Every structure is written in C-alpha cells, then in structure tokens.
Amino acid sequence: MNADESVHLEQLMFVDDPMEPNEPRVHPAWLPPEAFRSLGARRVLVHGDGLLVDTVLHEVSRACARYGGRVWHSPSWDVDVDLVFALRGADESPSSAVRAARSAGEVALTEIGDGASLGDEGFLLARDGDVTVVLADAPAGLLYGLFHVVRLCAAAFDPERPPERHRPALRRRMLDHWDNVAVHPVMGQVERGYAGGSIFWRDGRPRGDLARIREYGRLLAASGVNAISVNNVNVARTEALLLTDRLGDVAEIADVLRPYHIRVHLSVTFAAPVVLGGLSTADPLDEGVRAWWAATTRTVYDRIPDFGGYVVKADSEGQPGPFTYGRDHADGANMLAEALAPLGGVVHWRAFVYNHHQDWRDRSTDRARAAYDHFAPLDGRFRTNVVVQVKFGPVDFQTREPVSPVIAAMPATRIAVELQVTQEYTGQQRHVCHLGPWWSEVLRFAPWGPDGRALADVAAGESGVGGGLVAVANVGDDLFWTGHPLAQANLYTFGRLAWDPRRDPTAVLDEWITLTFPPSATADPDLVRRALHEIMDDSWRTYERYTAPLGVGFMVNPGDHYGPGVDGYEYTRWGTYHFADRDGVGVDRTRASGTGFTGQYPPYWAEAYESLETCPDELLLFFHHVPYGHVLHSGSTVIQHIYDTHFAGVEEVTAMRRRWLTLNGMIDPAVYERVAERLDEQVRCATEWRDQINTYFYRKSGVPDERGRDIY
C-alpha cells in the first residue's frame, strides 16, 4: 500500500462527527457531554462488529467529534492509539494495536485468576504500556466497558492503574414502569409517578418521542439496567391491547432501546384470553386458554425476537387471577411460563397478594403475613422460567420495614427482590431522600442469621440464575427526568447496586455527583461534592426521623400518600394499622400474643423479632405494641424518641436547605432553582409532619416533652 492509498483509506475509515440535530431537550442527568471529555480527547480504536459495537462506536465518535479525539473502526493498518475496545472473539486484525491489546488483556485475566470467560456482559479494563484496553467476550461487555471508562474519567488512563475485571452479580436488572397508555381517572398517566407524564404514552397513544426514549436507554445502560417493563402492572383495557392489536407500539420501543442492550417486557392481564381472545374463561388449566397464550406469545416473539417476557399482578387489589377458577399462583404462573419457555422468555409473577378488604376491628388479621401464606407453600412447584417477584418488605415499600420472609422461604424458586425507586412513601421526589443506604441494608441483610447468605445472594441465585433485582421506575417527561434533580441519584444507584449489590452506596453517590456535576464544568468542584454529600448521604434517615416512627409505617394521607395523616388508614380496609391508643402504640406480630408473623422468619430472626430485648429499635413498632414509657435500647422512651426525632428531622432538613444555598452560582441555574424550590417544600412538609405526629402522640399519651419544646 502506498502513501496516497493509506491516506485515502484512513479518510474512509475515520468516523466523522455524528452529532444529531434532533437530540431531546432534556437534562442530560449523569451523561452530560462534559463527562465524555477524557474519552473524547483521545485516539480510540474499536474492534468488533454487531449492533452493540455500533453503539459503542457511535458514542465514542460523538465524544471525539466534540473534544478533538479520533476514532477508528477495525482499521487494516497500524494506528497509534490511547484506548482500544476489542472483542476477544472478533476476527483477527492486522492492526498491531489490536493484537497487543488482546495479548495484554489475556495476560491480565490470567493474573487476576480467570482467563476463561468474562461472560455475556462482563469486561476487562487493563493497561498495555501507554494504552488502555477494554476487552470483552460479547458486545454488551464492550458497551458496559465504555460507560465504565466514562465514569473513571482521566483515571481510566492512569499508567499505574491495575487491571480490573467486571461482571454483573445479577443477570437481570430491571425497571417496572407503572405507566398507563390511557390516562387513568384516579392515577393519571403514570401511577405513583412524580415527574410528569409518561415518556412512552400520552392520552391513549404512543408519545412518539423516540429520541427521548433512546436517551433514556443510554442512561439506563450507563447505570447497568438491562430490562424494562413498559406499562403498569394494573392492566386496564387499553393497556391489555399492547399484547395483541397494539403490539407494534411495544415493538417500536424495543427497537429504540435494543442498541443499548435493554430488553423490553410487558405487563399483561391474567384475564387476557377473555378480554382480548373472546374466550369464556381464563382458567390456567383449560387447554384452550393454554393454546391461546402459546399462539399469542409466538406472535409477540415474531415481532420482537428479543422480547423479555411478561409481568403479572394477579389476585391483588382487584386484578384478576387464578383464584377465580379455584387455582393457585403456581398454576397461573406456570401456564404463562409454558408459553414463554420455547422462546426464551420469563414470567415475573408478583407476590404482592393480600386481602384489601380487611376489618380494622379484627386484630388477628395481618396484611404482612399474606405473601408468605400464599407463596411459601408453593415452593418447588414453579417452572424454571418463573421469577416470583417479592417486594423487599412484607407490606408496601415503607421508609422502614423488615425484609420480607418470603425471600428466605422459597429456596427452590427463582426470586427477584423488588424495590421502589419512585418515592411513593419517601417524599415523592419533592423531598431529598437518597435511598441507596436503605437498599444496601436490604441487599446485605442475611435472613438466616449474620453468617448466612444475604438477600443479594438469593437474587443472584445459584450459578447466577436467580431472579435478579427489579424496581418501580421514577422517570417521567419532566425536564429533569425525575422531577427533583437529586432524585436522579436513586435511579442511577439502583442500576449500580443491581450490577454489584455489595458496592458502597456512598461511593455510588460519589460516582453520580462526578458525572452529573463534572469538576471541569463546575465553579468549585470540592464545594459542590461536599455540599451534595452533606445533603444526601443521610437524607433517607432524615426522612425517617420526621415521618412514621420506629418502623410502624404509613401514617400518610390516604390516596396520594403524601404528607401526614396519622389516622388516615387506621379504620380502613387496607390493613395498614398502627393501633395507637392512650396506653401505647404498635402492632403485635409475635407468636406469643399477636398475629404470629414473626414465626415466618428463619429461627435467628424469628427469635430476635419475637423478643422486646432483641428486637431492633428501628423495627420495634412493626413487631410489638408497647407502652409509651417503654425504654428503647438507645435509652430513650418511645414517646421521647418520637418527640426528639421529629424535632431533629426538621432541623436537619432546614440545614440541608441552608447548605444548598451555598451552591448558588456554582452549578446550572435551572438545577439550582428547581432543587431550592423543592427544599422549601420539604421544610414545609417536614414541619407539618413534626407538628402533627408530636401533637397526636402527646394527646394520646398525655406525656409532655421532657425538653419543653412547642407541641400543639
């Protein structure tokens, strides 16, 4: 090849600026252009082929076009580079940079101790002299490796950086969108949505903003999420049609998200054979019903070959299910699993099943018992492609509740742990409440005792075939995605903990801060970082302090669940009681004298929760009804703890607002103003919580605050 031919080929192979004129007008969250500066200023070689490799190439090309770097895709000549992305199984390349990168990567893998496999999504980051190497077995690994390089910024190019192997601990890392296609008369476009309308649907039709959906896929891939369900688990008539007549609407979303390794799932109604198919029954043991589901599912996969599967809420809160036909949940789930199995799909069957018409007078009933009572006897009966999706707590995503005993009770079943990113009971994205520390506690909890396996191990499963981690999403069509700009951290943290449940949530928050507020684009990076950590690190516990005390839960306004309503649910059918009277407060769930719920746990925790001497303070009122003068392990009485924490919570929120004021002029003015507005509301609402809770318990107990503060 002569010099002229080399120049001509290089011009052909070099990827020009791919910047898109129709990028959505939306806050970039943790992927602002500035986060790509270190990558985009370098010479980058991408080697391999496939849809996801094309995505890597597109991302790198856009960064290099912005910041002056260069990118080549599998050149057939030698080039000097700073960074190589390469598939281990791609065709041999004549480029010496690729050969050297591969060789260095294999050596690093051997040194780490496993040169055999990185898996479908894993990658290696290593150094070869002056070159950073990202090596993967599969294209998804290169995609995740790309975003890891972005997270590291300049540190990815540190000559002294040791090799790192990264593989996700959980195979499925999924978000459930509670988005309605048609506007629900009570819940609106998004049920429990606190960031505007849906990014997928509007007024009964697809929203049509595919650029924004694509940008959402980027954000999810960069955090580690690899699956979403695109509609509400409460499936109404219009939403049911997504399975058949409107399947093309789902396929359009799948097509947009596929380049970012996001598989689409669909919430379906158990009654679909009746609602959509014209059958007279949805009995899971009826041959005609099974045939209908099999044929319908084949049609879905014909249109969406990488379709993930179905999500089902059945026999709960008015949704149809197998109980109608005298069948159990294994019968129902296995019917759908049978239809999905030949096509590689799974059914996520939610264990959120309880009687929502309880009698508040009857203290023998207990909503917390319901999931265990329904599902534990079915262990071992579910097909292997059924994932029983269990809320992390036994009630309903409270600020504090114990881990659900169902998770430990079904060792022969694939279990997914379900979290809630949307802040239904944690401030609804009007309050700063960083949930990473709470989720970390949950995922590290060991149901069989301190020396046993943790929840994260159950979700991962033996040989990595567990049900994974699922969460209810918090995204809407708001400019800032989540309404409150700082609530973006919860979405990011979910993805990162789903990838590695044992990761320090403070370190994850630090990643989010660095990406969202890049030091090179911030007036005083150290001040911004300190202020955000001071505001967010303990914000979940701050929220807990000024809301419902000691694990008792709820005490919220019925319906919207925002703000204090101490007796709001106390005499209703929903089974969320606190039983406060003149003598004491709390729910007796012991075996000795209560509902027996403590007996659903393995022995270590059954004994710990049963006894007042060993029950953790933070869960005391969940498990016990105690006098106001009961002395906690902290040394405070229950009533004084209530007063102290509620006064402290308001003081902490007020301090958060003061701290935020120091960032005026330091960050994007739009972000600053939105957060300042939300913090004003948080101070107002926290004060209302403090005054209503303290006054309620003062009037119930007649015990004054020993410090003489104002209680009304």
N, C-alpha and C positions, 0 to 999 in steps of 0.2 A: 504494500500500500504506500503510495507516495504522499507527500505532504499535503497537496491540494485535496486528494481524496479524503485524508484524515480530517481536514478542516470541514469538508462538506458533510461527512458522516456525523461529526460532532454537532454540527448545526442541526442535523436532522434528529439526533438523539436527545439533544438538550430540551427540557420541558419549559416552554415559555410560561409567562405569568398567567395562572389560571383563575385569577381573582374574578368573582362572579358579581355582575352588576345588580342582581336581584336578591342579595343576601337579606335576610329578615331584619327589620328594625326592632331589635330586642337587645336587652342587656346580655353581654357575652358570658356572664357568670364566670366559671373557672377556666374558660378558654378565650380570654382576650388575646388579640394579636400579639401584644407585648410578651405574653407567656411563651411565645414561639421564637423570641429573639435569638436565644443561644443556638437553637437548632437552625433557624433560618439564615444565620450569618456564616454557615459552614458549607463545606463541599460534601455532598451526600450521594451515596450510591445505593440504589435499591435493586436487589436481585431476586427474581422470582416472578411468578405470574398468578393470576386469579383475581377475582373481584375484590377481595380484601387487600391484596397487594396494590391494586389500583387505587384503593382508598388511601393507603399509606403514601403512595406516590403523589396523589393529589394534595394531601396535607403538607407534605414536605415541599412540594413545588410552590404552593401558595406562600409558605413561610419564607422560602428562599427568594421568591419574587419580591417580597416585601422588604427583606433585610439584606439583600445583596449576595446571598449564597448561590450555589449551583447544585443541580441535581442531575444524575444520570440514571437511566433505567437499563440495567444489564448491558453495558457497552461492550463491544467486541474488541476493545483496545484498552491499554492501560491508562488510568487516570489517577491523579493524586487526590486523595480524599481525606476527610476528617472523621467520617461516620459511614458505616456500612450496615444496611439492613439486608439480611440474607436468609433464605430458606435452606435448611440442611438438605432437603431432597430435590431442590431445583437442579436443572441441567447444569453440567459443568460449564464454568465460564472461563474464557481465555483471559479475563481480567485478573492480573496478579493481586489486585486489592481484594477481590472476592475470595480468591484461593487462600490468601494469607489470613483473611478474617475468619474463614471457615476453620482453618487449621488452628488458629489461636482459640477459637471458641471450643473446639473439641478438646484441646488441652485443658482449658479452664473447666469444662464439665468433668473431665477425669479427675482433676484436682479437687473439685467440690465433692466428688464421690459418686456421681451417677452420670455416666456418659451415654446412657442408653436412650432416654426419652425425655423430652420436655412436655409432651402431651399436646392436646389439641389447642390449648390456649396459653401454654407457658412460653417463656423466652429466657434467653441468657443475655446479660449485659457484661461485657468484658472489654479489656484494653489490649491492643496489639501495637506496641510501640506508641506512635502518635495517633493511632486510630481507635475510635470507639466502635465496638462491634455489638450489634443486636442480632442474635441467632435464634431461629425458631424452627420447630418441626412443621408447623402449619401456618397458613396466612393469618389466622386470628392472633397467633402469638406475636407476629410482627406488628399487628395493629396495637396490641396492648403494650408492646415494647416501645413503639413510637410515643405513646402517651406517657410512659414512664420517663423517657428522655425529656419530654416537655416538663414533667414535674420536677425533675432534677435540675433543670436549667444548666448553668455552667458546670455544676458538679458532675454532670454526665461525662465531661471531657477532662476530668481531673486525672493526670497521669498516675497518681498513686491509688486510684480507686480500685479496690479488689473486685474480682468477678462476683456476680450475683446471679442466682437462678431464681426465677419467679414462676410459680404455678398457683392457680387459684385453689383454695382449700375446698370451696363449694362449687359444684359443677353448674348448678342453676342459681342465678342471681337475678331475681325477678321483681318487677313492679306491677301491681294491680291498679289500673285506673278505674275509679268509680265514676267514669264519665257517661252521661246519658246522651243518646243520639237525639231524642226528642226531649224538650225541656220538661222536667218533672214538676207537677203543680206545687209540690212542697219543697223538694230538694234542689230544684233548678237544673241547670245544665250539668253541673258536677256535684254529686252527692258528697257532702263533707269537703267541699272544695273551697279554699280560702284565697284563691289567686285568680279570680275571674272565671271566664268560661273555659270550655274545652279547647285544646289545641287540635283536636281531631274532628269534633262535631259542632254544629250550630243549627238550632231550630229545625231539627229533624233531618238534616242533610250533612254530608261531609263539609268540613270547614273549607277545605281546598287550599290551605296554606302549606303546601308541600315543602317549601323552603324552610319554614319554621320546624316542621316535623323532622326534616333532615338535620337541622341544627340541634334539635333535641337528641337525636341519635348520636351525634358527636359527643354531647355532654355525658350521655349515659355510658358510651364506650370508654370515655376518658376516666370515668369513675369505676368501671368494672361491671356494670349491669349488662346482662346478655339476653334478657327476655322481658316482654311486657304483655299484659292483657289490656286490650284497648277499650273495654266497655265495662259498665257497672255489673257487679255480681247480683244486684237486684235487677233482674232482666224483665223489662216490660215489652209490650207488643212490638214496638218499633225496633228495639234492640234485638229481639228474637230473630228478626228478619236478616240480621247480619250473617246468620248461618246459611241462608239459602238465597233469597231474592236479592239481597244486598251484599253478597259475598265479595263482589267487585270492589266495594268500598274498603273492606278489610285488606284485600289484596293490594290495593293502591298504597296503603300504609306500609304493608310488608315490603313492597318494592322499594320504598324510600328508605326504610330502616335496614334493609339487608346489607348494604355496603358498610355498615358499622356493626355487623355481627349481632344484630338484635332480632331474635325470633319472636314472632307475633303469636299470642294466644288469644282465645275468645271466651268470654263468659257466655254460657248458654243456659237456657231454662230447661229444667228436667222435663217439663211438660211439652217440649218441642214437637214430639210426634203428634200431639193433639192440636197444638196451637198452629203449627206450620204444615204438618203432614196430613191433617184430616182424619187421623186415626181416632178410634173411640176410647183408647187407653194409652197410658204411658207406663204400664206395668213392666218393670225391667225383666221379668221372666217370660214375657209374651214374645213369641217368635217373630211376629210381625213388627213389633217395636224394635227388636234387636236388628232385624233386617233393614228397617228404616234408618236407624243410626249408622249401620255399616255403609249403606249406599250414600247417605248424606256426607259421611266423613270422607269417603273416597272422592266425592266431588270437591270437597274443600281442598284436599291434597292435590287434585288435578290442577287447581288454580293457584295454590300456594304450596309448592313442594316441600318447603322447609317449615311448614306450619308447626307450632309447638304443641298445641293440644287445647283441651277445654278446662275452664274453671267453673266450678259449680257450687252454688249456695242452695242447699235443699232442706226442706222441712224446718226452716228457721225464719222467724219474723214474717210469716205469710208466704214465703216462697214454696212452690210445690216440690214434692219429693216422694221417695219410695214408701213412706209411711201410709200414704193414701191407699196403697194396694196391699198393705199388710207385710211389706218387705222391709229389710233393714238397709243401712247405708252401704254395707259391703255389696249387697245385691245391686244397688243403684250404681255405685262406682264401677263395679266390675263389668256391667253392661257397656258403659262408655269406654272402659279400658279395652274391652274386646274389639270394639270398632276401631280404636286408635292403634292397637298393637302392631298390626301388619304394616303400618305406615310410619312407625317410629314415634308416635305421639304419646303424651301422658295426659292423665286427667288429674287436675288439682281439685280435690274434694275437701271443702272447708268443714272443719269440725265445730264450727260456730253454730251449734244446735241447742236450743233450750226452749222451755215454755215461756212465752212472753205474755201470758195471761195469769200471772201468779196472784195469790191472795196475800196482801200485806199483813193480814192478821195471823197467818199460819207461819210460825217460826220454824217449822220442820222442813219447809221447802227451802232450797238453796240453789240459786242460779249458777253459782260457782261449781257445783257438782256435775252439771248437766253433760258437758262434753265427755268427761271421763265415763259417766254412767252409760252414755250412748256408744262410745267408741272402744273403750278398753276391752269389752268382751269380744270384739270383732278382730282383735289382733291375730294375724296369721291367715286371715280369710281374704285379704285384698290381693289382687293381681299385682305383678311386679311393676307395672306401669301406672299404678295408682299412687299418688302422693297425697297423703292426708295432711291438710294444711291447718296447723294449730296456732291460734293466737298465743302469743308469748305468755299471757296471763289468763287466768280462768274466767275473767269477767269481760272486760272490754277496753283494752288499751289505756288503762288508767295511768296517772302520773307515777303511782307506786302500787304494785300488787305483786303477789308471789308468782313464781314461774308456774305455768300450768302443769299439773301432774300427768296429764295425758302424754306429754313428751317422753316421760320415762316409762309409761305403762304399755307401750306398743313396740317392743324390740323386734318383732317380725314384720313391721310395717315401715314403709318409707315415709318419713316425717319431714315436712317443711315447717320451719318456725316463721310465724307471720308477725311482722312489726307494723307500726303505723307512722309513716313519715309525715303525712298530713296531720296537722296538730289539732285534732278534734278535741281532745281533753287536755292539751298542753299549750293553750293560748292562741290557737287558730291563726298562726302566722301574723297576729297582731302583737304578740309578746315574743321577746327573745327567749328561746328555750332550746338550747343545743342539746340534742338527745343522744349524742354519741356516748357519753359516760353511762347513761341508763342502759342503752343497748349492749354496751360492753359488759356491764354487770350481768345482764341476762344471758349473754352468749357464753360467759365464763362460769355461770352457775353450774354446779355439779349436783344433779338430782339424787345421786346415790351416796352422797357424802363427799367431804373435801378431797378424798383420794381417788374419787371415781371420775368417770368421763363427764365432760361438760356438754352443755346444750349444743355448742358448736360441733362437737364430735357426732352428736346424734344427727344434726342437719347434714353433716358431711357423709355419714354412713360408712359402712364397711366398704373398703376399696373405692371410696369416692362415689358411691351410687345412692347416696341419701337424697332427700327431697330438696335440700338447699335452703335458701333464705328468701323470703318474699315480704314485700311491704306495700302498703297502700300509698300511692303516689301523692305528691303535694303540688304538682305543676298545673298552671292554668295559663290563660292567654294574657296575663298581666305582663307589663313591660319587663319586670324583674323575675318572671317565671313563677316565683313562689309568693308574690305579694310583698312580703318582708324580705329585703335583700339578704339579711343574715340567715333567713330560713333556707337559703340555697345550701348552706353548710350541712343541713340534715340530709338533703338528697345526696350530696357528694359523699358524706360519711357513710350512708347506707351502702353505697356501692363499694367503698373501700373496705368496710367491715365484712361485707359479703365475700369479697375476694380473700381477705385474711381476718377472720373473726378475733384473732388474738392481738391484733395491732392496737397500739396505744391510741385511744381516741383523741388525746391532746396532740399527738404527732399528726394525726389525720387532719385535725382542725388547722394545725400549722401549715400543712400542705395547701389546704383550701385558701388560707389567708395569702400565702405566697403567690398562688395562681391568680386569685381574684383581684388582689391589690399588688401587682408586681412591683418590687422595690424600685425598678428603673423608671416606673411611671408614677411614683408616689413621692410627695414632697418630703416626708420624714418617715422612711420605712420602719425604723425602730419604734417610733411613737405609735404608728398605726398597728404594728404587730402587738405591742404591749397592751394598747387600749382594747383591741379586739379580744385578746386572751382574757383580760380582766373582766370584760363584759360577758363573754360567752362561756368560759371554762366551767363555771359553777352555776350557770343560768338555769339548768334543769332543777337543781336543788333549791335555788332561789324560788322558782315557780312552785315547787312543792311546799316550801315554807309558808307561802301566803295563800295556799288553797286548802284542799281537804287534808286533815292531819292524820299521821300515823297509819297510813295505808287504808283508811276507811273508804276512800273513793267517792266519786260522784259529787254530791252537794252542788251540782250545777243547775242552771236553768234548764227545764225540760225543753225538748225540741232543738234549740240551736246549740245547747251545751256550752254557751259562752257566759261567763260571769257567774257570781254566786247565786245559788238557790238552795239553801241548806236543806229545806224540806221539800224541794221541788219534786223529787221522785219517791218521797217517803211513804206515800199512800197510793201508789200507782201499781200497775200490773207488771212492771218491768223487772222486779226482783232486785233492785239496787238500793238496799236499805242500810241505814246506819244505827237505827234503834236507840237514838239518844232519848233519855228521859231525865227525870230530876236526880236520879241516883248515879247514872253512868252512861257510857256510850260504847258502841262496837257490836260486832256480830259474833256470836258464839258458834264457832265452827269446829269445836272439839268433838272427840268421840265420847268423852265422859258425860257431857251435858248439852251438846249442841247438835249441829247437823251431821257430824261425822266426817266432814270434808277433810280434816287432817289425815284421816286414815287412807286417803287416796295416794299419799306420797310413799316412797320407799321408807324403810324404817328410820333412817337417820333423821330425815326432815319431819317425818310424822311425829316423832318424839319431840323434836325441837319446837315445832309449832304448837304441839299439844300443851306444853308447859309454859306457864307465865314466867318461870325462872329462865327459860332458854329461848323463848320467842323473841326475835329481834324487835327492838323498839319501833323501827320504821314500819313494821307489819302488825303491830300489836292489835289495832282495832279491826284489822281484817279477820283475825282469828279469835279474838276474845272480846266479850263485853265486860268492861271493868269500871270500877268507881272512879270518879274524877280525882280522888285523892290517891289513886294507885301510883306508886313510885316506879318510875322508869329506871332502866339500867344507867341512864345518864345522871340519875339523882334527882331529877325534877319530877313533880307530879304531872299527871296527864293534863290537868286543867292549866297549870302554869306553863307547860310545854306549848299548849295551844296558843296562849297569850304571847309568849316570848317569840315563837317562830313567826307568828303573823306580824308582829311589830318589826321583827328583823327583816322579813321578806320585803316589806315596803321600803325600809331603809336601804336595802341592797339595790332595789330597782331604781330608787332615786339616785344612788351613787352611779349606777350604770348610765343613767341619763347625763349626769354631770361629766362622766368620763367621755361619753360620745361627743359632747360639746367641744372637747379639745381637738377633735379631728376636723373642725370647720376650716375649710381652705386646704386641707391635706389630701382629700380624695375627691372623686367625681361628685360635683354638687348635687346631681339628681339622686345619687345613692345617699348622700348625707341627709338631704331633706326628707326622703322617704323614711329613713331609719329614725330621724329625730321626731317625725310625726308619730311613728309607731311607739316610740318610747314614751311620748306624752300620754298616749292611750294606755300603755302598760302601767304607768304610775297611777293614773286614774283608776284603772280596774283593780290593781293590787290593793289600793286604798279601800276600795269598795269591798273586796274580799276580806281584808283585815277587819273592817268595822262590822260587817255582817256576821262573820264567823265568831269573832270575840264577843259581840253582843249576844248572839244566840246562846253561846255556851255559858256566858255569865248569867243570863236569865234562867237557863235550865238548872245550873248548878248552885247559883247563889254565892259562889266563891269569888271574892274580889281578886284582882291582880295584885300580887304582893309588892309590885313596884309602883303602884298607884297611877298608872297611865290612864288616859281617857278611854273608857269603854262606855258605849251609849246605852 
